[in-house]
Amino acid sequence: MDRASIAYLVVDIGLFALFALIVARVYRRRNRTRGELAKHRMLEDD
């Protein structure tokens, strides 16, 4: 493999890891409940 192929592979793996971290952070139960508190507060005000 030449340098360009290795660089492309490293960038792809890095982007996939970043995507996996974002998904894990968004769908973690603690963050989901904390993120929806504002929505529930707003609905209670109505």
N, CA, C and O of each residue as an XYZ file, in Angstrom:
184
protein
N       0.844     -1.189      0.000
C       0.000      0.000      0.000
C       0.884      1.244      0.000
O       1.906      1.305      0.683
N       0.473      2.206     -0.763
C       1.248      3.436     -0.812
C       0.743      4.412      0.265
O      -0.218      4.130      0.980
N       1.407      5.542      0.354
C       1.091      6.532      1.398
C      -0.335      7.062      1.300
O      -0.992      7.256      2.323
N      -0.812      7.296      0.102
C      -2.156      7.843     -0.080
C      -3.214      6.862      0.418
O      -4.191      7.274      1.042
N      -3.034      5.595      0.154
C      -3.983      4.585      0.614
C      -3.994      4.487      2.130
O      -5.056      4.364      2.739
N      -2.834      4.541      2.730
C      -2.733      4.479      4.193
C      -3.363      5.717      4.821
O      -4.077      5.613      5.818
N      -3.104      6.880      4.245
C      -3.686      8.118      4.765
C      -5.210      8.078      4.646
O      -5.917      8.478      5.571
N      -5.711      7.600      3.519
C      -7.155      7.494      3.313
C      -7.773      6.537      4.332
O      -8.839      6.821      4.879
N      -7.124      5.425      4.586
C      -7.605      4.444      5.550
C      -7.607      5.017      6.963
O      -8.555      4.796      7.716
N      -6.569      5.743      7.328
C      -6.490      6.350      8.659
C      -7.586      7.394      8.843
O      -8.206      7.457      9.904
N      -7.829      8.206      7.832
C      -8.879      9.225      7.914
C     -10.247      8.563      8.025
O     -11.082      9.008      8.813
N     -10.488      7.521      7.260
C     -11.768      6.813      7.337
C     -11.995      6.197      8.718
O     -13.093      6.294      9.267
N     -10.982      5.574      9.274
C     -11.105      4.979     10.604
C     -11.343      6.061     11.648
O     -12.139      5.870     12.567
N     -10.664      7.192     11.516
C     -10.864      8.303     12.443
C     -12.276      8.868     12.385
O     -12.877      9.153     13.421
N     -12.806      9.031     11.179
C     -14.171      9.533     11.033
C     -15.195      8.543     11.588
O     -16.181      8.946     12.205
N     -14.964      7.259     11.372
C     -15.867      6.249     11.918
C     -15.825      6.260     13.442
O     -16.867      6.138     14.085
N     -14.650      6.403     14.024
C     -14.530      6.455     15.480
C     -15.233      7.694     16.030
O     -15.896      7.618     17.065
N     -15.097      8.818     15.359
C     -15.777     10.035     15.789
C     -17.290      9.861     15.725
O     -17.998     10.267     16.646
N     -17.788      9.267     14.658
C     -19.217      9.007     14.528
C     -19.705      8.079     15.635
O     -20.774      8.306     16.202
N     -18.938      7.038     15.950
C     -19.323      6.105     17.003
C     -19.355      6.802     18.359
O     -20.243      6.525     19.165
N     -18.414      7.692     18.627
C     -18.414      8.439     19.886
C     -19.626      9.352     19.997
O     -20.237      9.449     21.061
N     -19.974     10.020     18.905
C     -21.140     10.911     18.915
C     -22.414     10.112     19.159
O     -23.257     10.525     19.955
N     -22.563      8.984     18.492
C     -23.746      8.148     18.677
C     -23.818      7.635     20.107
O     -24.890      7.645     20.712
N     -22.711      7.195     20.648
C     -22.700      6.689     22.023
C     -23.063      7.794     23.005
O     -23.784      7.551     23.974
N     -22.576      8.993     22.767
C     -22.869     10.102     23.682
C     -24.341     10.524     23.603
O     -24.952     10.828     24.628
N     -24.905     10.545     22.410
C     -26.282     10.987     22.236
C     -27.260      9.960     22.815
O     -28.246     10.336     23.449
N     -26.997      8.688     22.605
C     -27.955      7.665     22.995
C     -27.699      7.072     24.375
O     -28.363      6.108     24.755
N     -26.753      7.621     25.137
C     -26.549      7.160     26.509
C     -27.763      7.575     27.333
O     -28.235      8.704     27.200
N     -28.276      6.690     28.178
C     -29.525      6.919     28.907
C     -29.446      8.173     29.781
O     -30.403      8.945     29.829
N     -28.341      8.385     30.463
C     -28.225      9.550     31.350
C     -28.340     10.848     30.557
O     -29.025     11.775     30.990
N     -27.684     10.924     29.411
C     -27.749     12.141     28.599
C     -29.120     12.330     27.974
O     -29.570     13.461     27.788
N     -29.789     11.227     27.647
C     -31.110     11.340     27.034
C     -32.097     11.936     28.029
O     -32.885     12.811     27.671
N     -32.062     11.472     29.273
C     -33.011     12.009     30.262
C     -32.668     13.456     30.603
O     -33.568     14.281     30.763
N     -31.396     13.769     30.716
C     -31.005     15.148     31.016
C     -31.337     16.080     29.852
O     -31.704     17.235     30.067
N     -31.209     15.588     28.634
C     -31.492     16.407     27.468
C     -32.974     16.689     27.281
O     -33.334     17.691     26.663
N     -33.835     15.832     27.800
C     -35.270     16.021     27.627
C     -35.915     16.748     28.798
O     -37.124     16.979     28.774
N     -35.160     17.111     29.808
C     -35.730     17.828     30.952
C     -36.345     19.158     30.528
O     -37.422     19.523     30.999
N     -35.672     19.874     29.651
C     -36.188     21.173     29.202
C     -37.512     21.001     28.458
O     -38.421     21.818     28.601
N     -37.616     19.946     27.672
C     -38.853     19.700     26.941
C     -40.003     19.440     27.908
O     -41.098     19.973     27.735
N     -39.752     18.620     28.924
C     -40.808     18.311     29.883
C     -41.190     19.539     30.718
O     -42.358     19.725     31.058
N     -40.205     20.366     31.041
C     -40.504     21.597     31.781
C     -41.380     22.519     30.936
O     -42.319     23.127     31.451
N     -41.082     22.623     29.663
C     -41.843     23.475     28.778
C     -43.281     22.961     28.640
O     -44.228     23.747     28.617
N     -43.432     21.644     28.549
C     -44.772     21.069     28.430
C     -45.585     21.263     29.705
O     -46.803     21.431     29.644
N     -44.921     21.241     30.857
C     -45.622     21.475     32.122
C     -46.074     22.916     32.265
O     -47.076     23.183     32.928
N     -45.359     23.848     31.658
C     -45.734     25.274     31.754
C     -47.022     25.567     30.998
O     -47.741     26.498     31.362
N     -47.329     24.815     29.976
C     -48.542     25.064     29.181
C     -49.784     24.733     29.900
O     -50.875     24.893     29.352
